[in-house]
Every structure is written in structure tokens, then in C-alpha cells.
Amino acid sequence: MLVLTRKVNEAIVIGGNIELRITRIDGDTVKIGIEAPREIPIFRKEVLTDIVASNQSAAMKPTGQTTLPRLALPKLSPQAKPAAFKPVPPPASSPLRPPGRPAAQTVISTPESHERHQHQCPSHRCGP
């Protein structure tokens, strides 16, 4: 801390734009004049301490509302559930499924299916 001695009407300049001037001395009381830009807040120390304590107390105080308010959501009309897709395998006696082989592994190539394939993919050349 910098400690300076001043007499009445003597001043101290801080930062080039703040001036502290001793205006009167009455026993233990010193009267100080302060010239500073308006944007610089100036408080007495005990007032600033009270302001800080009040702000901290307000920040810690519960508001009384402990839960969030319920949101009103629109009611939806019930909809029919779509039927689940289930592939239907050919019957066990089908000529397309050889006995003992599951449907997913059954591959049958016939001249008719080959012609359909060539018709769908004319640029693809398949062997007979």
C-alpha cells in the first residue's frame, strides 16, 4: 500500500483521469473530494462490502420453485399400428425348395429366369 501525506487543498492523481483532493480535516475526520469519469463507480468501502454481501445472499437464496413447470403437450389421436412384415417361406412341399435346405439358401436358375434377368439388365452378359 502506498501511503502519502497531504495537506488541505493538496491532491493525488491516479491513472491520469482520477483526482483525489483533501478538502478539510476536522480532528479524526478527513473530507476528500474525488474527480473521476462518470463510468467509474465510486463507493465507500463499507457500502461496497454491504452490496457484495447482499448480492451473494440473494444468489444463494432458493426461489421457492423446486421443479420445472409442466409443459402442456398436444393430445395425439390413436393410430392403428402397422402390421409387422414377416416374409412367408414357400410351403415345405414346394418344388422350389429341395428337402433339407432352408429357403434363404435355395438358388434355382431356370432358362426363364435367365431370360428375365437379361431383359432387366441388357448390358449384363450372363452365361446360359
Disulfide bonds with the S-S distance in Angstrom:
none
